Amino acid sequence: MSKPAKDHVKVLIENRRARHDYLLEQTFEAGISLLGSEVKSLRAGQANLQEGFVQLRDDGAWLLGLHISPYAQATHEQHEALRKRRLLLHSHELSKMLKATKQKGMTLVPTRIYLKGSRIKVEVAIARGKKSHDKREALKERDAKREMSRAKGHRR
């Protein structure tokens, strides 16, 4: 029996809304401190990352607003769906994040949760909020690209 590749990545939850609402500048990979029933729910895809955000405190980085549904087959002791969860980062990564969030308009947004090997990781991005006209422009560009690819496909 062979072991899976160490860097095999399986995306469990993706925050597509973050790419629409923010300009993502730099990403970091962070570990996350979870309970056993939370891991089972995440592997089953029973979570919502849309309202999630990262908050930096004196004692480290915390992921807030991540909703992980209770695991149905767990015992009577269930986890809290919206509890705060510690992110596991190196100190130099934390200092980069702190420096970036001191700038006006910058924030930390979780973009996806994935399995890397047997560990659950969170991708955190330093992001700048888009204005509504920027969002409309991005939608127009995407529609134009889609139309061009359709036109190319019909010629063949």
C-alpha positions as CSV (number, residue, x, y, z in Angstrom):
1,M,0.0,0.0,0.0
2,S,1.5,3.3,-1.1
3,K,1.2,6.6,0.8
4,P,-0.4,9.6,-0.9
5,A,1.8,12.4,-2.0
6,K,2.7,14.8,0.8
7,D,1.6,17.9,-1.0
8,H,-1.7,16.4,-2.3
9,V,-4.3,19.1,-1.9
10,K,-8.0,18.6,-1.7
11,V,-10.1,21.7,-1.3
12,L,-12.9,21.3,1.2
13,I,-14.5,24.8,1.3
14,E,-13.8,27.8,-0.9
15,N,-14.7,31.4,-0.3
16,R,-15.6,32.5,-3.8
17,R,-17.2,35.7,-2.5
18,A,-13.7,36.8,-1.2
19,R,-12.4,37.0,-4.8
20,H,-15.4,39.1,-5.8
21,D,-15.4,41.5,-2.9
22,Y,-11.6,41.9,-2.4
23,L,-8.4,42.3,-4.3
24,L,-6.2,39.5,-2.9
25,E,-2.6,40.6,-2.6
26,Q,-0.6,38.0,-0.7
27,T,-1.7,34.6,0.7
28,F,-0.4,32.6,3.7
29,E,-1.0,28.9,4.6
30,A,-2.0,28.4,8.2
31,G,-2.8,25.4,10.3
32,I,-6.0,25.5,12.3
33,S,-6.8,24.2,15.8
34,L,-9.9,22.0,15.6
35,L,-11.9,19.5,17.6
36,G,-12.5,16.0,16.3
37,S,-16.2,16.6,15.4
38,E,-15.2,19.7,13.5
39,V,-12.7,17.8,11.4
40,K,-15.4,15.2,10.5
41,S,-17.8,18.0,9.5
42,L,-15.2,19.8,7.4
43,R,-14.3,16.6,5.6
44,A,-18.0,16.2,4.8
45,G,-18.1,19.7,3.5
46,Q,-20.5,20.9,6.2
47,A,-19.0,24.4,6.7
48,N,-19.6,28.0,5.5
49,L,-16.6,30.4,5.1
50,Q,-18.5,33.3,3.6
51,E,-18.7,35.3,6.8
52,G,-15.3,34.3,8.1
53,F,-12.5,36.8,8.9
54,V,-9.2,36.7,10.6
55,Q,-8.5,38.9,13.7
56,L,-5.0,39.5,15.0
57,R,-4.6,39.7,18.8
58,D,-1.7,39.8,21.2
59,D,-1.9,36.0,21.6
60,G,-1.9,35.2,17.8
61,A,-4.3,35.0,14.9
62,W,-7.9,33.9,15.3
63,L,-10.4,32.8,12.7
64,L,-13.9,34.1,13.5
65,G,-17.2,33.7,11.7
66,L,-16.4,30.3,10.3
67,H,-19.6,28.2,10.7
68,I,-18.9,24.4,11.0
69,S,-22.1,22.5,11.3
70,P,-22.4,20.0,14.2
71,Y,-21.4,16.4,13.2
72,A,-24.5,14.2,13.2
73,Q,-22.8,11.0,14.3
74,A,-20.9,12.7,17.2
75,T,-21.6,12.0,20.8
76,H,-23.8,14.2,23.0
77,E,-20.9,16.7,23.3
78,Q,-21.1,18.8,20.2
79,H,-18.8,21.6,19.2
80,E,-20.1,25.2,19.0
81,A,-20.8,26.1,15.4
82,L,-19.4,29.6,15.4
83,R,-16.6,29.4,18.0
84,K,-13.3,31.2,17.5
85,R,-10.5,29.0,16.2
86,R,-6.8,29.6,16.6
87,L,-4.7,29.8,13.4
88,L,-1.2,28.3,13.6
89,L,1.3,30.7,12.0
90,H,5.0,31.5,12.2
91,S,5.9,34.7,14.0
92,H,7.4,36.3,10.9
93,E,4.1,35.6,9.1
94,L,2.1,37.2,11.9
95,S,4.3,40.3,11.8
96,K,3.8,40.6,8.0
97,M,0.1,40.4,8.5
98,L,0.1,42.9,11.3
99,K,2.2,45.3,9.2
100,A,-0.2,44.9,6.2
101,T,-3.4,45.4,8.2
102,K,-2.1,48.7,9.7
103,Q,-2.5,50.2,6.2
104,K,-5.8,51.7,5.5
105,G,-8.3,49.5,3.7
106,M,-6.4,46.2,4.2
107,T,-7.9,43.2,5.9
108,L,-7.3,39.5,6.4
109,V,-9.7,37.1,4.6
110,P,-9.8,33.3,4.7
111,T,-10.1,32.2,1.0
112,R,-10.2,28.4,1.3
113,I,-9.9,25.4,3.7
114,Y,-8.2,22.4,2.3
115,L,-6.6,19.1,3.2
116,K,-2.8,18.9,2.6
117,G,-1.8,15.4,3.2
118,S,-3.8,14.5,6.3
119,R,-3.8,18.0,7.8
120,I,-6.4,20.7,7.5
121,K,-5.0,24.0,6.4
122,V,-6.5,27.5,5.9
123,E,-5.4,29.9,3.2
124,V,-5.5,33.5,4.5
125,A,-5.1,36.4,2.1
126,I,-4.1,40.0,2.7
127,A,-6.9,41.8,0.9
128,R,-8.0,45.3,-0.1
129,G,-11.7,45.9,-0.4
130,K,-13.1,46.6,-3.9
131,K,-15.4,49.5,-4.6
132,S,-18.8,48.6,-6.3
133,H,-17.6,50.1,-9.6
134,D,-14.5,47.8,-9.5
135,K,-16.8,44.8,-9.0
136,R,-19.0,45.8,-12.0
137,E,-15.8,46.2,-14.1
138,A,-14.6,42.7,-13.1
139,L,-18.0,41.2,-14.1
140,K,-17.9,43.0,-17.5
141,E,-14.3,41.7,-18.1
142,R,-15.3,38.1,-17.2
143,D,-18.4,38.2,-19.5
144,A,-16.3,39.6,-22.3
145,K,-13.7,36.8,-21.9
146,R,-16.5,34.2,-21.9
147,E,-18.1,35.6,-25.1
148,M,-14.7,35.6,-26.8
149,S,-14.0,32.0,-25.9
150,R,-17.5,31.0,-27.1
151,A,-16.9,32.8,-30.4
152,K,-13.6,31.0,-30.9
153,G,-15.3,27.7,-30.1
154,H,-17.9,28.2,-32.8
155,R,-15.4,28.9,-35.5
156,R,-13.7,25.5,-35.2
